C-alpha cells in the first residue's frame, strides 16, 4: 500500500486540485477543506478554509512561519505591517538588519 502522502497526491490529481496559485489555488484548498468535512458553520460562517484553520492551530503556525521567512523579501508586506516604524520604536539604538 502507498503512503498517505502519495495517496493524497493521487486524490488531488484525480479531483483536479493541484493548483496552488491565485484563485484556482484558493478554490482547490477550499475544496480539500470541504472534502475533509469543514462544511458546517461551527467556526466561521461555514467557510471551509477558515473552519479548517480555526480547528488546526498548527496550520496557523505554518502560515505565520511562512510570513516570518518571507517578509524579508516582500517590501509591500514590510510596509503593510509597518515594520520599520515598529523597529524604530522598539529598537531606537539598533540598526535594522535583514536576515
Backbone bond lengths (Angstrom), bond angles and torsions (degrees), N, CA, C in turn:
res aa  C-N    CA-C-N  psi(-1)  N-CA   C-N-CA  omega(-1)  CA-C   N-CA-C  phi
1 X - - - 1.453 - - 1.524 109.68 -
2 X 1.318 115.56 141.94 1.457 121.38 178.93 1.528 110.06 -72.02
3 X 1.340 115.99 156.93 1.446 120.43 174.48 1.522 110.34 -70.97
4 X 1.318 116.44 159.82 1.459 120.60 -178.47 1.525 112.30 -62.23
5 X 1.331 117.33 -28.92 1.460 118.75 177.79 1.529 110.86 -64.55
6 X 1.326 117.19 -41.49 1.464 121.44 178.17 1.527 109.93 -68.32
7 X 1.327 116.50 -41.94 1.462 120.45 179.01 1.524 111.19 -63.08
8 X 1.323 116.81 -37.27 1.463 120.04 177.88 1.524 110.41 -65.90
9 X 1.327 117.77 -40.31 1.463 120.96 175.84 1.527 110.57 -61.48
10 X 1.324 116.33 -41.84 1.472 120.06 177.13 1.527 110.16 -61.39
11 X 1.329 117.43 -45.12 1.469 122.13 178.26 1.533 110.17 -56.70
12 X 1.347 116.95 -47.43 1.467 120.19 179.94 1.522 111.08 -62.05
13 X 1.319 116.70 -45.13 1.468 120.55 -179.67 1.518 111.94 -62.44
14 X 1.317 116.89 -46.63 1.462 121.11 -177.46 1.522 112.65 -67.21
15 X 1.338 116.85 -26.29 1.461 120.68 -177.49 1.524 112.82 -103.59
16 X 1.328 117.30 8.14 1.463 120.86 178.21 1.515 113.20 64.19
17 X 1.327 116.36 37.96 1.467 120.98 -175.94 1.524 111.82 -113.74
18 X 1.315 116.50 38.68 1.461 120.76 -175.40 1.522 113.63 -95.12
19 X 1.326 117.51 -8.43 1.466 119.89 -179.85 1.529 110.36 -68.04
20 X 1.322 115.78 141.71 1.463 120.17 177.03 1.524 112.41 -127.75
21 X 1.322 117.63 -3.54 1.463 120.26 -177.84 1.516 111.21 -114.42
22 X 1.326 115.19 149.32 1.455 121.82 171.77 1.520 114.16 60.39
23 X 1.316 114.68 -158.19 1.460 121.57 -178.58 1.537 111.40 -60.23
24 X 1.343 119.37 -42.44 1.471 117.92 178.07 1.537 112.59 -59.93
25 X 1.320 117.14 -36.44 1.461 120.28 178.36 1.516 112.13 -66.26
26 X 1.328 115.89 -41.31 1.465 120.19 178.42 1.524 110.00 -66.14
27 X 1.318 116.01 -42.14 1.474 119.17 179.13 1.528 111.22 -64.56
28 X 1.326 117.00 -38.19 1.468 120.09 177.30 1.529 110.24 -63.26
29 X 1.330 116.96 -45.73 1.465 120.32 178.61 1.521 110.61 -63.04
30 X 1.320 116.44 -39.17 1.463 120.36 178.20 1.535 110.54 -62.43
31 X 1.333 117.34 -41.58 1.469 120.20 179.28 1.523 110.85 -66.82
32 X 1.318 117.00 -39.93 1.465 120.17 177.16 1.526 109.84 -60.27
33 X 1.330 116.85 -46.16 1.463 120.94 179.19 1.525 110.28 -62.17
34 X 1.322 116.61 -41.95 1.464 120.86 178.32 1.535 110.12 -61.87
35 X 1.340 116.58 -45.29 1.461 120.73 179.27 1.533 111.64 -63.41
36 X 1.321 116.52 -27.91 1.470 120.76 178.09 1.526 111.87 -78.01
37 X 1.326 116.54 -6.69 1.458 119.55 175.87 1.507 115.36 106.58
38 X 1.312 118.00 5.46 1.468 121.04 179.76 1.527 109.79 -87.01
39 X 1.323 115.39 66.84 1.456 120.96 -176.90 1.518 113.07 -112.36
40 X 1.282 117.14 -19.06 1.463 120.81 -177.10 1.520 109.93 -89.03
41 X 1.314 116.36 158.95 1.458 121.46 -178.88 1.501 114.17 -86.20
42 X 1.322 116.88 35.04 1.452 119.77 -178.18 1.525 112.29 -60.76
43 X 1.321 117.11 -33.19 1.447 119.78 -176.56 1.523 112.11 -108.86
44 X 1.307 117.76 -65.78 1.452 120.86 -171.59 1.522 112.36 -137.12
45 X 1.296 117.30 86.15 1.461 122.72 171.37 1.527 115.23 51.51
46 X 1.287 117.93 35.61 1.463 123.23 176.88 1.526 114.02 60.69
47 X 1.332 119.35 18.97 1.455 121.63 174.87 1.523 107.80 -79.59
48 X 1.337 118.21 114.44 1.462 120.29 -174.39 1.530 114.25 -56.29
49 X 1.324 118.07 -43.23 1.466 120.19 -178.29 1.519 110.36 -66.31
50 X 1.322 117.51 -46.28 1.463 120.08 -179.57 1.519 111.68 -65.36
51 X 1.327 116.51 -38.29 1.463 119.69 176.39 1.526 110.99 -63.26
52 X 1.339 116.72 -42.07 1.458 120.91 179.12 1.527 110.59 -63.00
53 X 1.335 116.70 -43.70 1.464 120.32 178.56 1.525 111.44 -63.64
54 X 1.327 116.35 -42.66 1.464 120.29 -179.03 1.525 111.36 -63.12
55 X 1.312 116.93 -29.57 1.466 121.95 -177.72 1.523 112.98 -89.65
56 X 1.321 117.86 -10.53 1.473 121.87 -174.22 1.525 110.87 -134.94
57 X 1.326 118.17 84.77 1.463 120.46 -177.59 1.530 113.89 -59.49
58 X 1.323 117.46 -24.74 1.469 118.55 178.47 1.522 111.44 -66.82
59 X 1.336 117.62 -27.35 1.467 120.15 175.12 1.525 110.36 -68.28
60 X 1.317 116.54 -39.92 1.465 120.45 177.25 1.518 109.44 -64.27
61 X 1.326 116.95 -42.40 1.468 120.67 177.19 1.522 110.82 -60.08
62 X 1.344 117.38 -40.45 1.466 120.84 -179.78 1.526 110.80 -65.38
63 X 1.319 117.15 -40.09 1.467 120.44 177.78 1.524 110.16 -66.12
64 X 1.327 116.68 -44.41 1.460 119.55 178.17 1.521 111.35 -62.62
65 X 1.319 117.39 -37.79 1.465 121.13 177.17 1.528 110.45 -64.32
66 X 1.324 117.10 -40.18 1.457 120.46 176.24 1.526 110.33 -60.11
67 X 1.327 116.59 -45.96 1.468 120.76 178.99 1.517 109.77 -61.50
68 X 1.317 116.86 -43.83 1.467 121.93 178.73 1.530 111.19 -56.43
69 X 1.341 116.13 -43.89 1.465 120.65 -179.13 1.528 112.27 -73.82
70 X 1.333 117.50 -33.02 1.462 121.55 -171.84 1.521 114.60 -92.84
71 X 1.323 118.40 -20.27 1.465 120.67 -173.29 1.528 111.92 -59.88
72 X 1.320 117.03 -25.79 1.464 121.46 177.86 1.527 110.86 -61.31
73 X 1.335 116.92 -32.31 1.456 122.08 -173.22 1.521 114.44 -93.63
74 X 1.326 117.66 -12.88 1.454 121.01 -174.22 1.525 110.70 -115.94
75 X 1.324 114.96 97.56 1.456 120.76 -178.67 1.525 112.01 -58.78
76 X 1.347 116.49 -37.08 1.464 119.27 -179.82 1.528 111.07 -64.60
77 X 1.325 118.02 -32.09 1.468 120.22 175.98 1.525 109.79 -70.15
78 X 1.334 116.08 -41.59 1.464 119.93 178.81 1.521 110.21 -58.54
79 X 1.336 115.82 -44.11 1.458 120.68 179.80 1.526 111.45 -68.05
80 X 1.317 116.89 -44.17 1.465 120.90 -178.72 1.525 111.40 -62.21
81 X 1.323 116.50 -36.65 1.462 120.78 178.75 1.520 112.65 -85.60
82 X 1.339 115.74 -2.01 1.460 121.59 177.79 1.535 111.61 57.27
83 X 1.320 116.56 39.62 1.458 121.30 -173.42 1.521 113.62 -67.37
84 X 1.335 117.81 -35.80 1.465 119.33 -178.88 1.518 111.82 -64.43
85 X 1.322 117.45 -44.68 1.466 118.36 -179.76 1.523 110.55 -71.85
86 X 1.331 117.36 -31.63 1.457 119.76 175.15 1.524 109.28 -63.91
87 X 1.335 116.60 -41.60 1.465 120.58 178.64 1.519 110.62 -63.24
88 X 1.326 116.64 -40.84 1.470 119.92 179.14 1.522 111.38 -61.90
89 X 1.322 117.13 -41.33 1.459 120.88 179.64 1.523 111.91 -68.58
90 X 1.305 116.46 -43.13 1.460 120.74 -173.07 1.531 113.23 -83.62
91 X 1.310 116.45 -31.29 1.463 120.39 -172.70 1.524 110.40 -131.16
92 X 1.322 116.71 59.93 1.455 122.14 -174.19 1.519 113.57 -55.30
93 X 1.310 117.57 -36.57 1.456 120.91 -173.88 1.532 113.82 -95.00
94 X 1.324 117.38 2.26 1.454 120.45 -176.83 1.514 110.37 -113.62
95 X 1.319 115.98 154.68 1.457 121.67 175.99 1.516 109.12 -93.37
96 X 1.330 117.04 136.35 1.459 122.06 178.61 1.520 108.55 -72.87
97 X 1.322 116.13 124.63 1.458 121.86 -177.88 1.516 108.43 -117.82
98 X 1.338 116.56 131.63 1.460 120.05 176.06 1.506 110.05 -74.00
99 X 1.326 115.96 143.77 1.480 120.82 -179.31 1.498 110.71 -71.66
